[in-house]
Amino acid sequence: MTQSNVKLEVVLDDGQRQQLEALVKSGTAAARRVRQARILLMADEDRREGRRPDWYIAECMGMSERQVCRIRQRFVREGLEPVLQRQTRSDAGLPKKLDGSVEAQLVTLCCSDPPDGQQRWTLQLLVDELCRLNVVTSVCRETVRQTLKKIASSPGKQNASVFRKLTAPASWHTWNESSMCTTKRTTKSIR
């Protein structure tokens, strides 16, 4: 078993070196793949000019020295393809807590009147109500916030697509009637 403080050396064979050089020169590969290919080429022990130190590679690539070290270690432990391929997320297969039908119920809930004593729906009130109605067993406020953000809405912001229209206060009508329009020009036009 290798110790964590032992430096792992990158040694590329001719086929790997040609593959990485072609990837760097192609111009059509993803930037992340090109960057990792350049790091491996610079870290190669069998390079004509010699291996570059991690601090130099990090400075050239605009990365931290630790990131360069991790890429180099991953190449030694797992090989070339895992370094160039993107890792799959650990939560990639988990189903979403709020699917389409639950989102629709959430929007309906946002459009309804808030509970007694509340002026509007808060995230916590929405979470509590979804759980009380047995729409979901449990959900966090952040999930509700992101769902409302996704549909261009939030509990504190009025939006025609989600929130009901508020009726104008009675005082607005009387204010409009009492306002006067001046017929005189207040500014001079210069011609």
N, C-alpha and C positions, 0 to 999 in steps of 0.2 A: 504494500500500500504506500502511495506517495505521500510525503509530508506536505503540508500546506505551504511551508516556506521554501520548498525546493522549486527552483525555476524550471518550468517545462519549456523545452526547446522546440521550435517549429522547424521541421525539416520537410521541404516539399520535394516530391519526385518530379521528373520532367513533365509527365502528363498533367499533374496538378498545377504546376507552374504555367504551362501553356493554357490550361483552362482558365486560370485566374487572369492571365494577361489578356486573353481574348475577351473576358468579361469586362475588364477595365476599358479596353479599346472599343467595345461594341457600341456604346452610346445609347443603347436601348434598354439596358438593365436598370433595375430600381437603384436609387441612390444608396440605400442601405447596403445592398449587395456589393456595389462597386466599392464603397468605403471599406467594408470588411475584407474584400479581396485585396485592396491596396495595403491594408494593415498586415495581412498574412504575407504578402510579397515583401514588404519591408522587414518583417520579423524573421524571414527565412534565413536559417543558418548557412545554407549552401549558396548564398548570393555572392556574386563576384566581388562586390565592394565590401561584403561582410554584413552581418546582422546589425540592424539599427537598434539602439536601446529604446525601451518603452517610452521614456520621457520625450525622446525625439519624435517618435511616431505620433504620440499624443499631441505634441505641439504642431506637427505638420497637418494632422487630420482634424484639429480643433475639438479634441475629445479629452477626457480625463485619462490619466495614466492607468487608473484602475479599470476603465472600460477596455483599454487596449490589452491589459493583462488578462481580463476575462475572455476576450475573443481568442487570444493565443492559447489559453488553457483549454477552452472548449474544443478548439481544433485538435489539440494533442489527445484529449480524452475521447472525443466522439467522432472525429474525422471532418472531412471537408464539407460534405453536403449538409449536415446539421448546422454548421456555422452559417452557411449561405441561406438556408431556409428559415423562414420565420417560425418561431415557436408557437404552438397552439395554446390558447388561453386555457387555464384550468377550469374556468366557469363557462366554457363555450357550449357545453351540452345542457346546461341548466335551463329549464323552461322559465319564461317570464312570469313574474307575479301578477302583473296586470295585462291581460290579453285584451282583445278587441271588445268583447262584451263587458268586461269589467271597466274598461275605459269609457264605454258608453254610459254605464251606470254612474261613473264618477262625474262625467259631464252633466248628466241629468241632476245629480246631487248638487253640483255647483250652481245650476240654474234655479234650484228650488229655494224657498225661503230658509234662512239660517235658523238655528234653534232659538227658542225664546231667550231673551236677554243678550243675544249676540247681534251685532250690526251686520256682520258678514262672516262667511266661512273662513276659518283658518286651516292651515295644513293639519294641525292636530285634531280639530273638529272633524275634518273630512276622514282622517284615519279612523277615529273612534266610530264614526257613523258607518263606514264601510264594514268594520268588524261587527258592529251591533246588528247590521242588516244581514250578516252572514254571507256577504259578497265574497270576502276573503277571510281566511283564518287569522292571518296577521300580515301586516305591511308596515313599512317604516315611512316616516314623513318624507324622506329624500326620494323614495320611489314615487310617491304621489306628486312631489314637486317636479320631478323630471318628466312625468307623464303629462302634467298640466303645461309644462314648458314646451313639450313636444307638440302639443296642439295649440300653441301660441296663446296660452292663457296662464293666469295665476290667480289665487284666491284674492289677492289684494288689488288686482288690476281689472278694470272693466273692459270687456271685449265683447263685441256684438255676437261672436260665434258661440260664446259659452255663457255669459252672464245675461240675466234678464235686464230689460231696459228699466231704468228708474223713471218714475213719473216726475215731472218738474214740479217744484214747490209752487204753491198758489201765489206766492209773492212775485214770482217772475212775470206773470201776466200783468199785474198792476204796474210793475216797473216799466214794462214795454209801453204801456199806455201813457205813462206820465213823462216819458222821455220826449224831448222836443227836437225837431230837426231845424237847423238854421238854414235859411235860404240865402243869406249873404255869403259872399266869398270871404274867407278869412285870410287868404294869402294872395299876393299879387303875382300874376304871371308875367314873366319877362320874355319879350319877343324881339 
